[in-house]
Amino acid sequence: NRFLFSALLEALGCTVIDLGIVEDRLEATIEALAAAADQADLVLASGGVSVGDEDHVRPAVEQLGSLDLWRVAMRPGKPLAFGHIGDTPFIGSPGNPVSLFVTFCLFARPFILRMQGVTGDLRPLHLPVRAGFDWPTPTKRREYLRARLDQDADGSPVAQIFSSRSSAALTSLTWANGLVVMPEGRTLTTGETISFIPFSELLD
């Protein structure tokens, strides 16, 4: 995750201060987050924001400042956190690499661009395309599926999704060229229209 995080940040012109891996102890997490807030304009963390016994980031942020948002009804990326350490904004992403990538692109990237003074609408372009897959079972959370936009026999764009929904499968991001947005509660059959966000909207 360190390399992925750093690359995404450097692509936005950010200077990255890497504080390394923090031990799974509340005291160590508090110390690291406090040190980060003293040095940086924005603190980012990967992992430790869920509900496990060793997930100490959320209580550490609450001790140092405020947690303004925790958990989003989406997959991957549900345990996203946003708050402040003193006056320094904080974004905590899930620890799985695909979850980190998706939450960075959809939440952290536009936030950073605003901090950099970029104005206007920062929402990514959604392209209506035909689905090359079935989605027979609706889910309660909005799904951002790794997808590849190809062409069918008549040259029309059609989206295929990666074979696994695992947010640990980082190779899926090298296979994909965008994300399909599957709204909560929806089913889909091959040939229906679905929204596709090309990576060019999320990385350029």
C-alpha positions in Angstrom: 0.0 0.0 0.0 2.9 2.4 0.7 3.9 2.3 -3.0 0.4 2.7 -4.2 -0.4 5.5 -1.8 2.8 7.4 -2.7 2.3 7.0 -6.4 -1.3 8.3 -6.3 -0.2 11.3 -4.1 2.9 12.2 -6.2 0.8 12.2 -9.3 -1.2 15.1 -7.8 2.1 17.0 -7.1 2.1 16.2 -3.3 5.2 15.9 -1.2 4.9 12.6 0.6 6.2 12.2 4.2 6.3 8.5 4.8 6.1 7.6 8.5 6.3 3.9 7.8 4.4 1.0 9.4 2.9 1.7 12.8 2.6 -1.0 15.4 -0.8 -2.3 16.2 -1.0 -0.5 19.6 -3.2 2.4 20.5 -0.3 4.4 22.0 1.9 3.9 18.9 -0.9 4.9 16.6 -1.6 8.1 18.7 2.0 9.0 18.6 2.3 8.5 14.8 -0.8 10.4 14.0 0.2 13.3 16.2 3.6 13.4 14.6 2.1 13.3 11.1 -0.4 16.2 11.9 2.6 18.3 13.1 4.4 17.9 9.8 1.7 17.7 7.1 -1.3 19.6 5.6 -3.2 16.3 5.4 -2.8 13.0 7.2 -3.6 9.8 5.4 -3.6 6.3 6.8 -4.1 2.8 5.4 -5.7 0.2 7.5 -6.8 0.2 11.2 -10.1 1.9 10.6 -12.4 -1.2 10.9 -13.8 -2.8 14.0 -11.2 -5.4 14.9 -9.4 -5.6 18.2 -6.2 -4.2 16.6 -7.9 -1.4 14.6 -6.6 1.5 16.6 -6.8 4.4 14.1 -10.4 5.4 14.7 -10.0 5.7 18.6 -6.7 7.4 18.1 -8.2 10.1 15.9 -11.0 10.6 18.4 -8.5 11.1 21.2 -6.5 13.6 19.2 -9.3 15.5 17.6 -12.6 14.5 16.0 -13.9 11.8 13.7 -16.5 13.4 11.5 -17.3 10.4 9.2 -16.9 6.7 9.6 -18.1 4.0 7.2 -19.7 4.5 3.8 -22.4 2.3 2.2 -20.1 1.2 -0.6 -18.0 -1.8 -1.7 -15.0 -1.8 -1.7 -14.2 0.8 0.9 -16.9 0.7 3.6 -14.6 1.5 6.6 -13.6 4.9 5.3 -12.9 7.5 7.9 -12.6 11.3 7.8 -11.8 13.7 10.7 -9.3 16.1 12.1 -6.2 15.7 14.2 -6.2 19.1 15.8 -6.7 21.4 12.8 -5.2 19.0 10.3 -7.6 17.0 8.2 -7.4 13.2 8.3 -8.5 10.5 5.8 -8.3 6.9 6.8 -8.7 4.3 4.1 -9.2 0.5 4.4 -6.2 -1.7 4.4 -7.0 -3.8 1.3 -5.2 -2.3 -1.7 -8.3 -2.1 -4.0 -10.3 -0.5 -1.3 -7.5 2.0 -0.8 -7.4 2.8 -4.5 -11.2 3.2 -4.9 -11.6 5.4 -1.8 -8.6 7.5 -2.7 -9.9 8.1 -6.2 -13.5 8.9 -5.1 -12.9 10.8 -1.8 -9.2 11.7 -1.1 -8.3 12.9 -4.6 -11.1 15.5 -5.0 -10.4 16.6 -1.4 -6.8 17.1 -2.2 -7.6 19.0 -5.4 -9.8 21.3 -3.4 -7.0 21.9 -0.9 -4.8 22.8 -3.9 -7.2 25.4 -5.0 -8.9 23.6 -7.9 -12.4 24.9 -8.5 -15.3 23.6 -10.4 -17.1 20.2 -10.5 -14.6 17.5 -9.4 -17.1 14.6 -9.8 -15.8 12.1 -12.4 -17.5 11.6 -15.7 -19.9 8.6 -15.9 -20.2 7.0 -19.3 -23.4 5.1 -20.2 -22.3 1.7 -21.6 -23.8 -1.7 -22.2 -23.1 -4.4 -19.6 -21.3 -7.5 -20.7 -22.3 -9.4 -17.6 -25.3 -10.3 -15.4 -25.9 -9.0 -11.9 -28.8 -11.1 -10.7 -28.7 -10.4 -6.9 -29.1 -6.9 -5.6 -26.8 -5.7 -2.8 -27.4 -3.2 0.0 -24.2 -1.2 -0.8 -23.2 0.6 -3.9 -20.6 -1.4 -5.7 -17.6 -0.1 -7.6 -16.6 -3.0 -9.8 -13.3 -3.2 -11.5 -14.2 -3.2 -15.2 -12.7 -3.2 -18.7 -14.3 -1.3 -21.5 -14.1 -3.3 -24.7 -16.0 -3.2 -28.0 -18.5 -5.7 -29.2 -18.9 -7.0 -32.7 -20.6 -3.8 -34.0 -18.0 -1.5 -32.3 -20.2 -0.4 -29.4 -18.6 -0.1 -26.0 -19.4 -2.9 -23.6 -18.1 -3.3 -20.0 -16.8 -6.6 -18.6 -16.1 -7.0 -14.9 -13.2 -8.7 -13.2 -13.8 -12.3 -12.2 -13.2 -11.7 -8.5 -14.7 -9.0 -6.2 -11.9 -9.5 -3.6 -10.5 -6.1 -2.6 -7.1 -7.8 -2.0 -6.7 -8.7 -5.7 -4.5 -5.8 -6.8 -3.9 -7.4 -10.2 -7.5 -6.5 -11.0 -6.5 -2.9 -11.3 -3.9 -3.6 -13.9 -6.5 -5.6 -15.8 -9.2 -3.0 -15.6 -9.4 0.4 -17.3 -12.2 1.8 -15.1 -15.0 1.1 -12.6 -18.6 0.1 -13.2 -21.0 1.7 -10.7 -23.7 -0.8 -9.6 -26.3 1.1 -7.5 -27.6 -0.5 -4.4 -30.7 -2.6 -4.8 -30.3 -3.0 -8.6 -30.2 -6.1 -10.7 -28.8 -6.2 -14.2 -28.8 -8.4 -17.3 -26.3 -8.5 -20.2 -27.0 -5.7 -22.6 -28.6 -3.2 -20.2 -27.0 0.2 -19.7 -24.7 0.8 -16.7 -22.4 3.7 -15.7 -18.7 3.3 -16.3 -16.0 5.6 -14.9 -12.8 5.4 -16.9 -9.5 5.5 -15.0 -8.6 8.6 -17.0 -11.2 10.5 -15.0 -9.8 9.3 -11.7 -6.0 9.4 -12.3 -5.3 12.3 -14.7 
